[in-house]
Amino acid sequence: MKSRKILILSALIATATIFQGCNNTKQVTRVEEDSVIDLSGRWNDTDSRLVAEEMVSDMLLRPWLEEFEKGTGERPVVVVGLVQNKSHEHIATETFIKDIEKAILNSGKVRLVQAGEAREQLRKERADQNEFATAATAAKWGKELGADFILQGVLNSIVDSNNKQKVIFYQTDLELTNMETNEKVWIGDKKIKKVVD
């Protein structure tokens, strides 16, 4: 009888604990999308956006752009290639690449073409159109813009720690290369250092 009471009491305590856990609601506050919030010290959306904007701005101020426009009379076509993550943490490089592409397009100084999987998806859609759409409305083959330059890069990090304090150093390196000549026409880097207590 005594063991049965203990068993019932244990079951009631366990049930109460489960219900208490279910009732814990978190306070959520919506903030502006460009608000700077750094909770962990890790690479975040603010780092991605600011690094992309600053690096693209620097790239577009360099001599390669004016030299190309003088030689051709046109805006150059750029494709954004891979940005490798060689840092100590998981970083969504696709988001960073989109921030770069957005900064390039918003500048209005160069033209931007699709890369990688997105380009292949467009080609599959074009193939479907050529099979199923009317000839007058189907997108034509052989009309793609070839890229004059490819932008590629790497994101690295170094972590130094002592007891509960650590310093995280990020370095983003981007290179712009002439597709025809293989000549590097611009190299840029951006460094970020964060102290986390």
N, C-alpha and C positions, 0 to 999 in steps of 0.2 A: 504494500500500500504506500509506504513511504517513498519507494523508488518510483512508483507511478506518479506521485505528486511532483517529484523532482523532474521527471520526464515531461509532464504537462507544463510545469513552470518554465522549463528550458525551451519548450516549443513556443510558448507565449512570448518569451523574451526575444527569441529569434524572429518571430513574426513581427513584433513591434519594431525591431531593428530594421527589418526589410522595409516596412512601411515608412519609417522615419527617413531612410535613405531615399525612397521614392519621392518624398515630399520636399527634398532639398532642391530648391529652384535657384538658378543663378541669375544674378542681375546683369542684364545686357543693355548696353547703351550704344545707340547708333551715333556714329561720328562721320564727319566729312571724309570722303575717300582719299583726299590728299593730306589728311592729318598725319603728323609724325608721331607714331607710337612705337616705342622700342621696348618690348617687355623682356626679351631674353638676351639681347645683344647679338643675336644671329642676323644673317643677311635677311632683309625683309623687303616689303613692297616699296618703301621709301628709298632704300638703297638702290633698288633696281631702277626706279624711275629717275632719280637724280643722277645716277651714274650714266644711264643711257642719254639723257638730255645733255649733260655736260660734255660727254665724249663726242656725240654727234655734232654739237655746236662747234667744238674744237676742230673736228674733221672738216667741216664745211668752211672754215676760215683759212684753211691752208692752201698753198699755191696750186696743188694738183687740179682743183676745181676750175680756177680761172684759166689755167693752161689748156685744159680739155675744151672748155667753151670757146677759147680763141681758135683752137685748131679745128674744131668741128662746127661751131656755130650752134650747137645744141647742148641741152642739159644731158649729163651723163646718166646711164642706166646702171643702177646698183642692185645686187642681190645680196641678201644677208644669209651667210652660210652658218656653219656650226659655231657655237660658243661652248667650249668644253668646260665642265665643272671639275676642277682638280682641287677643290677646297676640301676641308675636313667634314663638311656637312652636306646634306641634301639641299640643293638649290634648284628650283624650277627654272632652268635656263630658257624654256620656251616663253615664259613670262618676260624675262629680260630681253629676249630677241624681239618680242612684240613691242616692248617699250622702245627699243632701238628703231624698229620699223616705223612706229608712230612719230618719233622725233624726226626721222628722215622725211617722211611724207609731209608733216606739218611745216617743215622748212620751205618747201616749194622749190628748192634749189636743184634737186635731182629727181629722177624717175626711179621707181622701185618695182621690181618684178618678183613674182612668187618663187619660192625655193622648195626643194625637197618633196615631201609628201603632198603638200598643197598643190604644187605644180603637176604632179602625177594625177591627182584627183581632177584637176582642170582638163588634162588631156583625156582622161576617161570620159568625162562629161562631153567633151568635144567629139569624141568617137561615137558616143551614144547619139548626139545630135545629128551627126552625119549619116547615121543609120535610120533614125526615127523621125527627125524633124524635116520640114519642107526645105528644099534647096535654098529658098529665098531667106529663111530665118536661121539656118544652121551656121554656127561659127566656122570659119574657114581654117583649114590647116595652113601652116607655113607663115602665119602672121604674127607669131610671138616676137617680142623684143628680146634680142640677145643682150646680156649684161656686159657692160664695159668694165665693171669693177665688181669684186667680191669682198665683202667685209666679214672677217672671221676673228675669233679670239679665244681667250682662255681666262677663267676666273680661278685664282689661287687664294689660299689663306694660310696664315701662321697663327698658332695659338700659344701664348706664353701664360703660365699660371703659377701662382704661389698661394698655398692655402685656399682661401675662398675667393680670392681675387684673380681675375684673368684678363688678359689683353688679347683681343682678336683683331688681326690685321688682314684686310682683304686687298688684293690687287687685281684689277681687271685690265687686261691688255687686249687691244683690238688693232687689227692690221687691215688696211685697204690695199688690194692688189689689182693691178691691171690684168684683165683676163687674157688679153692677146699677147702681151710681152712678158708676163709673170713678174713685172716690176712692182715692188712695194712703193706706193706713192704716199702713204701716211701710216704712222704708227702712233698710237695714243695709249695712255694708261691713266687710271684713276685709282687712288689709294684711299682706303677708309680704315680708321683705327678706333676701336671701341674698348672702353674699360668697363668690365662687369664686376660688381661687388657682390 
